[in-house]
């Protein structure tokens, strides 16, 4: 079934290598990598992506014309 919720994954990468904000022991309590990855984080969430009907129609027409171009 098609998902009509308008939601898509939103991926945010936090790169705090070299940042001295309170130290790494204040936020992350899990196992350490013992390298620069200890100062990085990836956040994934589902969010509703809103676009106007005009924009959606334009993208659809461009996609169809590309797919059926001879």
C-alpha positions in Angstrom: 0.0 0.0 0.0 1.2 3.5 -0.7 2.0 5.7 2.2 0.1 9.0 1.8 1.3 10.5 5.2 3.8 12.8 3.5 6.5 11.6 6.0 10.1 10.9 5.0 13.3 10.1 7.0 15.3 13.2 8.0 18.9 12.4 8.7 21.1 14.8 10.7 24.8 14.3 11.3 26.4 16.0 14.3 30.2 16.4 14.0 31.6 17.7 17.3 35.2 16.6 16.8 37.3 19.0 18.7 34.4 20.7 20.4 34.9 21.2 24.1 31.2 21.6 25.0 31.0 20.0 28.4 33.1 17.0 27.5 32.0 13.8 25.9 31.0 12.1 29.2 28.1 14.5 29.7 25.9 13.4 26.8 26.7 9.9 25.6 26.8 7.1 28.1 27.3 4.1 25.7 30.4 2.2 24.7 33.2 4.3 23.3 35.0 3.7 19.9 38.2 5.2 21.3 38.6 7.4 18.3 37.2 10.5 16.5 33.8 8.8 16.1 33.3 9.3 19.9 32.6 13.0 19.0 30.1 12.3 16.2 26.4 11.4 16.2 23.7 10.5 13.7 20.0 11.4 14.4 17.3 9.8 12.3 13.6 10.9 12.6 10.5 10.7 10.5 9.0 14.1 9.6 6.2 15.4 7.4 7.6 17.0 4.3 5.2 19.6 3.0 5.2 20.8 -0.6 2.6 22.8 -2.5 0.4 21.1 -5.1 2.0 23.3 -7.7 5.5 22.0 -6.9 4.3 18.4 -6.7 2.6 18.8 -10.1 5.8 20.3 -11.6 8.0 17.5 -10.3 5.5 14.9 -11.6 5.4 16.4 -15.1 9.3 16.6 -15.2 9.6 13.0 -14.1 7.0 11.7 -16.6 8.6 13.6 -19.4 12.0 12.2 -18.5 10.8 8.6 -18.2 8.9 8.7 -21.5 11.4 10.7 -23.5 12.2 9.0 -26.8 
